Amino acid sequence: MAVSDEPLAPRILIVEDSKVVYRELKRCIESQLGYDVDVVSSYADADAYLKQNSRNIFLSIVDLYLPDATEGEIVDLFCARMVPTIVFTSDFSEETRKRMMSKDIIDYVVKDARAVENVIDYVKRLSRNRDIKVLVVDDSGSFRFHLSSLLHKQMFQVADVVDAEGALAEIEKNDEYTVVITDYQLPGMDGVALTRKLRELHSKAEMIVIAISTAGDPSLAARFFKTGVNDFLSKPFEAEEFYSRVNHNVDVLETIRALKDADKVKNQFLGMAAHDLRSPINGIHGLSEMLLEDMCGPINEEQREMISYIHSANKHMNSLVNDLLDISVIESGNLKLLKGEAALADMLAERCRIHSLAASRKSTSIGSTVEEVPNFAFDYRRMGQVMDNLLTNAIKFSPHNSKIEVTLGMEDGHAKVCVCDNGQGIPPGEEELLFQNFKKTSVKPTAGESSTGLGLPIVKKIVEAHGGRVWVESVYGQGSSFCFTLPLD
């Protein structure tokens, strides 16, 4: 019978004499992580197992005290065989902690109410670390070796260089590094300057930078953080602290990436859903309009009222779909501005005329005060959309027989536009809700108009894409002014 030359799949070995503990560990690891798990319950069984299988073990989880190894000898057995090991113990004394961290183990986990969950989380972390590249920057060969050894224990892929210039060259050559660990004192460019260069290439949400130093300057940590590091460690440090900080920072980065991925999927879904809804919405709009105009035969007043409700609800649905499409395009980073030189005053006058009919239904007027502003480049359609949203909101929240004022002027070299109303204003503490997706304040439209909660976030994104800013000034009970500025260059 032929023997296969293919390597066996890596396994996890549990060395534990408590059936309750090892059964739960085995169940969780196999169900959540997909590893095959073997269990032995004594030093003798572990020794026999290692003689046959040590090269195929991805990780061992070892109880510190066993019936036939009451002094922790089991740890020395696994270290001698160079098997990656997590020690599982209920003894959390300082003496035991120091003794374990002096061994060639990955780490230890304390047996408590969350012990199994903590072990599973650690194994997940180690599994993911195998795909993460770390660059160590230090001019001391012995310290580079020390850091690399610690990182290898945590199963990271590790490379090292002696100076900042070498680090930048390595990252330019291989842009897959997730973590950079740099000393402060380097030949040539120091660690702070290196951090500044790295942040020009990658944000804190894209690359982790951890600084290390023995320098006695108490302001050094602050200098590093203000330059953009994710974390700072002072030498000397415990290996346990180093592991915790590096793994924690990687956890945070992965969470941010997962949230971004989820947000991307959400925007894609919103875009597809909104796009697919347009056809039936347009069909309902056209058919209801035909019915209201008696193009399909006469209808009675009750039927006309019901069809009017359908027509009105469909218009709201169309507005919501358009907002969903806009927000999905904007948040996916695909907003493209088509700038052309034009007069902002002309666009404002046009939008005011368009909205004057809706305002007149509430006996509300729209006035304007316009100062001279030179023509400049902006996206006419998108800024028209900004004004549509601001004027629609002003009309919604204005009482009958009131006035809306639109002003245009110059401020610090920028064009400044404000849309002011005499409505209810914004309750104190609710201003921060205004520019968040799907958020609304407690203030209700004065004639029961509907709102999607997307108009102002769209305004903010479009204005900021132009390099401007948007804000609100409000006195509760007296009205609000929504303002934005746009750069002229």
Backbone torsions as a table, in degrees:
resi	resn	phi	psi	omega
1	MET	NA	127.7	-177.8
2	ALA	-73.0	145.8	178.3
3	VAL	-104.3	129.3	-178.4
4	SER	-69.6	139.0	176.5
5	ASP	-88.9	-4.0	-179.1
6	GLU	-69.5	137.5	179.5
7	PRO	-66.7	147.2	177.2
8	LEU	-70.0	150.5	177.5
9	ALA	-63.6	139.8	179.9
10	PRO	-62.5	145.3	-175.9
11	ARG	-125.6	164.8	171.9
12	ILE	-111.5	132.2	179.2
13	LEU	-108.4	127.7	174.8
14	ILE	-106.1	126.8	174.8
15	VAL	-113.8	102.5	-171.8
16	GLU	-157.1	133.0	-178.3
17	ASP	-92.8	-9.8	178.4
18	SER	-87.7	117.5	-179.4
19	LYS	-62.4	-39.7	-179.1
20	VAL	-59.9	-45.0	-177.3
21	VAL	-69.7	-51.0	-173.6
22	TYR	-70.5	-29.6	177.3
23	ARG	-66.5	-42.1	179.7
24	GLU	-68.7	-42.2	176.8
25	LEU	-60.3	-47.4	-178.9
26	LYS	-61.0	-45.0	-179.1
27	ARG	-61.0	-47.1	-177.0
28	CYS	-67.0	-43.0	-179.0
29	ILE	-64.7	-44.7	-178.4
30	GLU	-68.8	-38.5	-176.7
31	SER	-79.4	-36.6	-175.0
32	GLN	-93.3	-31.2	-173.2
33	LEU	-112.7	-18.9	176.6
34	GLY	80.4	7.0	176.4
35	TYR	-79.9	149.3	167.0
36	ASP	-77.7	139.2	-175.0
37	VAL	-123.7	131.1	171.5
38	ASP	-110.7	150.9	-178.2
39	VAL	-129.8	133.7	168.0
40	VAL	-129.6	156.6	-170.7
41	SER	-119.2	5.1	-177.9
42	SER	-149.1	165.3	176.4
43	TYR	-60.3	-45.5	-177.3
44	ALA	-61.2	-44.2	179.3
45	ASP	-66.4	-37.6	178.7
46	ALA	-64.5	-42.5	179.4
47	ASP	-60.9	-45.2	179.3
48	ALA	-63.7	-40.5	-179.8
49	TYR	-63.4	-45.5	-176.9
50	LEU	-63.9	-33.2	179.5
51	LYS	-62.8	-24.6	-177.9
52	GLN	-102.9	-28.6	-165.1
53	ASN	-131.5	7.1	-169.5
54	SER	-59.5	-29.3	-176.8
55	ARG	-75.7	-14.7	-177.9
56	ASN	-103.8	9.9	-178.0
57	ILE	-92.4	118.9	173.5
58	PHE	-71.8	-40.5	-175.1
59	LEU	-160.3	145.0	172.0
60	SER	-117.5	141.6	176.2
61	ILE	-116.6	111.8	-164.6
62	VAL	-120.3	124.3	172.4
63	ASP	-69.0	133.8	-175.3
64	LEU	-66.1	-39.1	-176.1
65	TYR	-117.7	124.0	179.7
66	LEU	-121.9	160.0	-177.8
67	PRO	-56.1	-34.4	-179.1
68	ASP	-107.0	16.5	176.2
69	ALA	-153.3	76.3	-170.5
70	THR	-83.2	-6.0	-178.1
71	GLU	-109.8	15.5	179.6
72	GLY	80.6	18.7	-178.9
73	GLU	-61.0	-23.1	-178.1
74	ILE	-60.0	-33.1	-179.5
75	VAL	-65.7	-43.7	179.0
76	ASP	-62.4	-35.3	178.6
77	LEU	-60.3	-46.7	-177.3
78	PHE	-72.8	-35.9	177.4
79	CYS	-64.9	-39.6	179.6
80	ALA	-63.2	-32.1	179.3
81	ARG	-88.8	1.7	178.2
82	MET	57.7	41.2	177.9
83	VAL	-96.0	125.3	177.9
84	PRO	-55.9	126.6	-169.1
85	THR	-135.4	133.0	166.4
86	ILE	-106.5	125.9	179.4
87	VAL	-89.6	132.5	-176.5
88	PHE	-112.1	114.7	-172.8
89	THR	-147.0	148.7	173.4
90	SER	-95.0	-5.1	179.6
91	ASP	-90.7	107.3	-176.2
92	PHE	-111.0	27.7	179.3
93	SER	-70.2	155.9	179.7
94	GLU	-62.1	-36.4	178.7
95	GLU	-61.9	-44.9	179.6
96	THR	-66.4	-40.8	179.5
97	ARG	-58.8	-48.4	-180.0
98	LYS	-63.7	-39.7	-179.1
99	ARG	-64.6	-41.9	-178.9
100	MET	-69.4	-40.7	-178.0
101	MET	-72.8	-13.4	174.3
102	SER	-82.8	-12.3	179.4
103	LYS	-85.1	166.4	-179.8
104	ASP	-88.1	57.7	-179.8
105	ILE	-108.4	167.8	174.7
106	ILE	-71.2	-53.6	-177.5
107	ASP	-176.5	-179.4	174.3
108	TYR	-125.6	154.0	176.9
109	VAL	-127.3	133.2	-177.0
110	VAL	-83.7	137.3	175.4
111	LYS	-76.6	108.4	175.3
112	ASP	-144.2	-163.8	-175.7
113	ALA	-62.8	-27.2	-178.6
114	ARG	-106.8	18.4	-171.5
115	ALA	-58.0	-50.0	-177.7
116	VAL	-62.8	-44.3	178.8
117	GLU	-61.0	-41.1	179.3
118	ASN	-65.1	-40.8	178.1
119	VAL	-63.6	-45.1	-179.8
120	ILE	-60.7	-44.4	178.6
121	ASP	-60.2	-40.7	-179.2
122	TYR	-66.6	-42.1	179.2
123	VAL	-64.3	-40.7	175.9
124	LYS	-59.3	-44.6	-179.6
125	ARG	-60.8	-46.3	179.8
126	LEU	-62.5	-39.4	179.1
127	SER	-62.0	-42.6	-179.7
128	ARG	-73.5	-30.8	-179.4
129	ASN	-59.9	-26.2	-178.0
130	ARG	-62.4	-19.9	-179.8
131	ASP	-102.9	7.4	-175.0
132	ILE	-107.8	128.5	-179.2
133	LYS	-97.8	132.4	-179.7
134	VAL	-121.0	135.2	176.8
135	LEU	-111.8	123.3	178.4
136	VAL	-100.6	129.0	-178.6
137	VAL	-120.2	108.3	-179.2
138	ASP	-161.3	138.6	-178.7
139	ASP	-84.3	-6.7	177.3
140	SER	-90.3	116.9	-179.5
141	GLY	-61.6	-39.4	-178.6
142	SER	-67.9	-37.3	-179.0
143	PHE	-75.7	-34.5	174.2
144	ARG	-60.0	-43.1	179.2
145	PHE	-63.2	-41.0	-179.9
146	HIS	-62.5	-49.3	-179.9
147	LEU	-63.3	-43.0	-179.9
148	SER	-61.6	-38.6	178.8
149	SER	-64.2	-43.3	178.3
150	LEU	-61.9	-42.6	-178.6
151	LEU	-69.0	-37.9	176.5
152	HIS	-62.3	-36.1	177.1
153	LYS	-61.2	-33.2	177.8
154	GLN	-86.4	7.6	171.8
155	MET	71.6	21.4	173.3
156	PHE	-75.8	156.8	166.3
157	GLN	-84.9	126.8	-170.7
158	VAL	-125.6	135.8	169.1
159	ALA	-129.8	159.1	-179.6
160	ASP	-141.4	151.1	176.4
161	VAL	-137.8	165.1	-172.9
162	VAL	-95.7	-16.1	-176.2
163	ASP	-150.4	172.6	-176.7
164	ALA	-65.6	-40.2	179.6
165	GLU	-61.2	-40.8	176.8
166	GLY	-64.7	-36.2	178.7
167	ALA	-64.7	-45.5	-179.5
168	LEU	-65.1	-38.7	178.0
169	ALA	-65.6	-40.2	179.7
170	GLU	-65.5	-41.1	-179.2
171	ILE	-70.3	-35.0	175.9
172	GLU	-65.0	-36.7	-179.6
173	LYS	-75.9	-36.9	-176.6
174	ASN	-134.7	100.9	-173.1
175	ASP	-90.3	28.4	-176.8
176	GLU	-106.0	10.0	179.7
177	TYR	-74.5	131.3	177.5
178	THR	-95.3	-33.0	-175.5
179	VAL	-128.7	135.4	169.9
180	VAL	-121.6	126.1	177.5
181	ILE	-114.0	115.9	-173.1
182	THR	-125.1	140.5	170.7
183	ASP	-77.3	160.0	176.4
184	TYR	-77.8	-50.4	-175.2
185	GLN	-84.9	105.9	-179.8
186	LEU	-129.2	152.9	173.8
187	PRO	-66.4	134.2	-177.3
188	GLY	79.2	-126.0	179.6
189	MET	-64.6	130.7	-179.6
190	ASP	-84.2	178.8	-175.3
191	GLY	-64.4	-34.1	178.6
192	VAL	-66.0	-45.7	178.9
193	ALA	-63.7	-38.3	177.0
194	LEU	-62.4	-43.5	178.8
195	THR	-59.0	-42.0	179.3
196	ARG	-61.0	-43.0	178.1
197	LYS	-64.5	-41.2	-179.8
198	LEU	-63.8	-37.7	-178.9
199	ARG	-71.7	-20.0	172.3
200	GLU	-70.8	-23.6	-178.6
201	LEU	-96.3	-38.7	-173.8
202	HIS	-141.5	136.9	176.9
203	SER	-76.9	172.0	177.7
204	LYS	-64.7	-23.3	178.1
205	ALA	-85.2	-2.2	-179.5
206	GLU	-113.9	-33.0	-178.5
207	MET	-141.7	134.4	176.9
208	ILE	-87.8	129.2	172.8
209	VAL	-119.8	121.3	178.1
210	ILE	-116.1	124.4	-179.4
211	ALA	-98.1	146.6	179.3
212	ILE	-134.0	138.3	178.2
213	SER	-159.3	152.1	171.2
214	THR	-105.1	-1.4	-176.1
215	ALA	-58.8	143.8	-175.3
216	GLY	-84.7	-1.1	-178.6
217	ASP	-68.3	113.8	-177.3
218	PRO	-67.0	-18.0	-179.9
219	SER	-89.1	-1.0	-174.8
220	LEU	-63.9	-42.9	178.8
221	ALA	-58.8	-43.1	179.2
222	ALA	-62.5	-41.2	178.3
223	ARG	-60.5	-42.9	179.2
224	PHE	-63.6	-47.1	-177.8
225	PHE	-64.1	-38.2	179.7
226	LYS	-70.4	-20.9	176.6
227	THR	-85.0	-20.2	173.3
228	GLY	124.2	16.7	176.7
229	VAL	-71.8	156.3	174.6
230	ASN	-85.1	-26.1	-177.1
231	ASP	-160.2	165.0	-178.7
232	PHE	-142.8	135.6	178.4
233	LEU	-126.0	135.4	175.6
234	SER	-97.0	133.4	174.1
235	LYS	-78.4	145.0	-6.8
236	PRO	-80.0	154.7	178.3
237	PHE	-134.2	158.2	177.5
238	GLU	-78.6	144.3	176.1
239	ALA	-56.9	-38.0	-179.5
240	GLU	-60.3	-42.3	177.8
241	GLU	-66.0	-42.3	179.6
242	PHE	-59.4	-48.3	177.9
243	TYR	-56.7	-47.2	-174.8
244	SER	-62.7	-43.5	-177.6
245	ARG	-69.2	-44.7	-179.3
246	VAL	-63.7	-48.8	-178.8
247	ASN	-64.5	-37.5	178.4
248	HIS	-63.2	-45.5	179.7
249	ASN	-63.3	-37.8	177.2
250	VAL	-67.2	-39.2	175.8
251	ASP	-57.2	-46.3	-178.8
252	VAL	-62.8	-45.4	-179.9
253	LEU	-61.8	-41.2	179.0
254	GLU	-65.8	-36.6	177.3
255	THR	-63.6	-43.3	178.6
256	ILE	-61.9	-44.1	179.6
257	ARG	-63.9	-39.8	179.2
258	ALA	-64.6	-40.1	178.4
259	LEU	-65.1	-40.7	177.9
260	LYS	-64.1	-41.7	178.5
261	ASP	-63.4	-42.5	179.1
262	ALA	-64.4	-39.1	179.4
263	ASP	-66.2	-37.8	177.8
264	LYS	-63.8	-44.2	178.4
265	VAL	-62.9	-41.7	179.1
266	LYS	-59.9	-46.0	-179.5
267	ASN	-64.8	-38.5	176.8
268	GLN	-63.2	-42.2	179.4
269	PHE	-64.5	-45.9	179.6
270	LEU	-59.7	-43.3	-179.9
271	GLY	-62.3	-45.3	180.0
272	MET	-66.1	-43.8	-178.5
273	ALA	-63.4	-45.3	-179.2
274	ALA	-64.4	-41.0	179.5
275	HIS	-62.6	-42.7	-178.4
276	ASP	-70.6	-24.1	180.0
277	LEU	-79.0	-18.5	-174.1
278	ARG	-62.0	-42.1	-177.0
279	SER	-61.5	-52.6	178.3
280	PRO	-64.1	-33.5	178.7
281	ILE	-64.9	-44.8	178.4
282	ASN	-63.7	-35.8	177.3
283	GLY	-64.0	-45.2	178.7
284	ILE	-62.7	-40.5	179.5
285	HIS	-60.1	-49.2	-177.8
286	GLY	-65.7	-43.2	-178.1
287	LEU	-68.3	-41.2	-180.0
288	SER	-66.9	-35.2	177.7
289	GLU	-66.3	-40.5	177.2
290	MET	-62.0	-41.5	179.1
291	LEU	-65.0	-42.1	-179.1
292	LEU	-66.3	-28.2	-179.8
293	GLU	-93.4	13.2	176.4
294	ASP	59.6	25.5	-179.7
295	MET	-74.6	-14.0	178.2
296	CYS	-111.8	18.8	-178.4
297	GLY	110.5	162.1	-177.6
298	PRO	-68.3	147.8	175.7
299	ILE	-128.4	153.3	179.3
300	ASN	-84.0	175.2	-174.8
301	GLU	-64.9	-37.8	179.2
302	GLU	-64.8	-42.0	177.9
303	GLN	-65.2	-39.7	179.7
304	ARG	-62.2	-40.0	179.8
305	GLU	-64.3	-43.8	-179.0
306	MET	-65.9	-41.5	179.5
307	ILE	-67.0	-33.9	176.5
308	SER	-62.6	-39.6	176.1
309	TYR	-61.1	-44.0	179.2
310	ILE	-61.7	-44.2	-178.7
311	HIS	-63.3	-42.6	-179.8
312	SER	-66.5	-44.6	179.1
313	ALA	-64.0	-36.1	179.5
314	ASN	-67.4	-36.4	176.9
315	LYS	-63.5	-40.6	177.3
316	HIS	-64.2	-42.3	178.7
317	MET	-62.1	-40.1	178.5
318	ASN	-63.7	-39.7	177.3
319	SER	-63.2	-42.3	179.1
320	LEU	-63.6	-43.7	179.8
321	VAL	-61.9	-42.8	178.3
322	ASN	-62.3	-40.8	177.9
323	ASP	-64.7	-41.2	179.0
324	LEU	-62.8	-41.6	177.5
325	LEU	-63.2	-42.3	-179.8
326	ASP	-64.4	-46.8	-176.6
327	ILE	-67.6	-34.1	178.6
328	SER	-68.9	-38.4	177.4
329	VAL	-66.8	-45.1	-177.2
330	ILE	-64.9	-48.0	-174.4
331	GLU	-75.3	-18.9	176.5
332	SER	-82.0	-1.9	179.1
333	GLY	81.7	13.8	-176.5
334	ASN	-102.5	14.8	178.0
335	LEU	-71.5	118.3	179.2
336	LYS	-112.1	120.5	178.5
337	LEU	-87.4	131.3	176.4
338	LEU	-105.9	85.4	-173.8
339	LYS	-83.0	142.1	173.1
340	GLY	-150.3	147.5	-177.6
341	GLU	-69.0	130.0	-178.1
342	ALA	-157.8	172.6	178.2
343	ALA	-93.7	117.4	179.4
344	LEU	-61.9	-33.9	-179.8
345	ALA	-61.6	-37.7	179.3
346	ASP	-64.1	-42.2	179.5
347	MET	-64.3	-41.5	179.8
348	LEU	-63.2	-43.7	179.8
349	ALA	-62.1	-40.5	179.2
350	GLU	-62.1	-46.4	-178.5
351	ARG	-68.4	-35.4	177.8
352	CYS	-63.7	-41.9	178.4
353	ARG	-62.3	-43.8	-178.0
354	ILE	-61.0	-38.6	-174.9
355	HIS	-90.6	-4.0	-177.8
356	SER	-65.4	-32.2	179.2
357	LEU	-65.5	-46.9	178.7
358	ALA	-61.9	-37.5	179.3
359	ALA	-67.6	-37.2	-177.6
360	SER	-64.9	-25.8	178.0
361	ARG	-65.0	-20.5	175.9
362	LYS	-108.5	18.0	-178.2
363	SER	53.8	38.1	-178.8
364	THR	-112.8	138.6	-180.0
365	SER	-106.3	154.3	176.1
366	ILE	-117.4	114.4	177.4
367	GLY	-109.1	170.0	-179.8
368	SER	-146.5	147.8	173.4
369	THR	-127.3	113.7	-170.8
370	VAL	-121.8	122.1	171.7
371	GLU	-94.8	164.2	-178.1
372	GLU	-72.0	125.2	176.5
373	VAL	-129.2	127.1	-179.1
374	PRO	-63.3	152.2	175.2
375	ASN	-60.5	144.6	177.2
376	PHE	-152.5	171.4	-174.7
377	ALA	-86.1	125.3	173.1
378	PHE	-154.4	165.4	178.3
379	ASP	-82.8	105.8	-173.0
380	TYR	-60.2	-44.7	-177.1
381	ARG	-68.0	-44.4	-178.0
382	ARG	-67.9	-38.9	177.9
383	MET	-71.3	-28.5	171.3
384	GLY	-63.4	-37.6	176.3
385	GLN	-63.5	-39.4	176.3
386	VAL	-59.0	-48.7	-179.0
387	MET	-66.8	-35.9	176.4
388	ASP	-57.7	-45.5	-179.2
389	ASN	-66.7	-43.5	-178.3
390	LEU	-67.4	-41.5	179.5
391	LEU	-70.5	-39.1	177.0
392	THR	-60.1	-44.3	178.2
393	ASN	-63.3	-43.2	-179.4
394	ALA	-60.4	-41.1	178.7
395	ILE	-67.3	-44.1	-179.1
396	LYS	-56.5	-42.9	-170.5
397	PHE	-101.1	8.1	176.4
398	SER	-93.0	142.2	175.2
399	PRO	-73.6	167.1	175.2
400	HIS	-62.9	153.1	177.2
401	ASN	59.7	43.4	178.3
402	SER	-122.6	-176.3	-177.2
403	LYS	-132.9	138.2	174.3
404	ILE	-109.6	132.5	-177.9
405	GLU	-118.1	128.3	175.8
406	VAL	-108.8	126.8	-179.2
407	THR	-120.9	146.7	176.1
408	LEU	-133.1	130.4	178.2
409	GLY	-157.9	-169.4	179.2
410	MET	-113.8	143.0	176.2
411	GLU	-149.2	116.8	178.3
412	ASP	52.0	43.5	177.4
413	GLY	77.4	8.3	179.0
414	HIS	-117.3	150.6	169.2
415	ALA	-76.1	133.0	-178.8
416	LYS	-121.1	127.8	178.9
417	VAL	-121.8	135.5	175.1
418	CYS	-130.0	140.3	173.2
419	VAL	-115.9	111.6	-172.1
420	CYS	-112.3	136.6	177.7
421	ASP	-129.5	167.5	177.4
422	ASN	-108.3	34.5	-177.2
423	GLY	-80.1	-149.8	-172.6
424	GLN	-81.9	-15.2	-176.6
425	GLY	76.7	-177.4	-176.9
426	ILE	-108.1	125.7	177.2
427	PRO	-59.1	141.2	179.0
428	PRO	-55.0	135.4	178.7
429	GLY	91.0	-9.9	-178.3
430	GLU	-102.8	-0.2	-178.4
431	GLU	-58.8	-36.3	-176.0
432	GLU	-66.6	-17.2	179.8
433	LEU	-77.3	-21.2	-168.1
434	LEU	-60.8	-39.1	-172.7
435	PHE	-104.7	18.9	176.9
436	GLN	-102.1	140.4	-178.3
437	ASN	-56.8	131.8	174.1
438	PHE	64.3	11.3	178.4
439	LYS	-95.8	146.1	178.4
440	LYS	-136.9	151.9	173.9
441	THR	-83.0	177.0	179.8
442	SER	-77.9	-8.2	-179.7
443	VAL	-74.4	134.3	-178.4
444	LYS	-104.2	145.9	174.0
445	PRO	-56.4	146.0	-171.7
446	THR	-76.0	-15.5	179.0
447	ALA	-124.1	23.8	177.4
448	GLY	74.6	17.5	180.0
449	GLU	-63.8	155.1	-179.5
450	SER	-88.9	162.4	179.7
451	SER	-148.6	138.4	-179.6
452	THR	-91.8	-19.3	-175.5
453	GLY	79.1	15.5	-179.1
454	LEU	-115.5	-14.8	-174.3
455	GLY	-59.5	-51.6	-177.5
456	LEU	-69.9	-37.9	172.8
457	PRO	-58.6	-37.0	177.2
458	ILE	-65.3	-43.1	176.5
459	VAL	-55.1	-49.8	-177.2
460	LYS	-59.7	-46.0	-177.5
461	LYS	-65.2	-40.9	-178.4
462	ILE	-68.3	-44.3	179.5
463	VAL	-63.0	-45.0	-179.5
464	GLU	-66.3	-31.8	176.5
465	ALA	-64.8	-25.2	175.6
466	HIS	-83.9	-3.3	-176.5
467	GLY	86.5	14.0	179.4
468	GLY	-102.0	-170.8	176.2
469	ARG	-139.7	159.2	-178.3
470	VAL	-134.6	144.8	-179.6
471	TRP	-155.5	172.3	178.5
472	VAL	-127.3	140.8	171.9
473	GLU	-120.3	125.3	-172.6
474	SER	-147.7	142.8	169.0
475	VAL	-118.1	116.7	-174.9
476	TYR	-59.8	128.0	-179.0
477	GLY	92.9	-8.4	-176.4
478	GLN	-122.5	-18.0	178.8
479	GLY	132.1	179.4	-176.3
480	SER	-140.1	152.3	171.9
481	SER	-125.8	116.7	175.2
482	PHE	-98.9	120.1	-173.2
483	CYS	-122.8	152.3	171.3
484	PHE	-146.5	155.5	175.3
485	THR	-121.3	151.4	176.6
486	LEU	-132.6	134.6	176.9
487	PRO	-70.1	145.7	-178.3
488	LEU	-86.4	-13.3	-177.9
489	ASP	-103.4	NA	NA
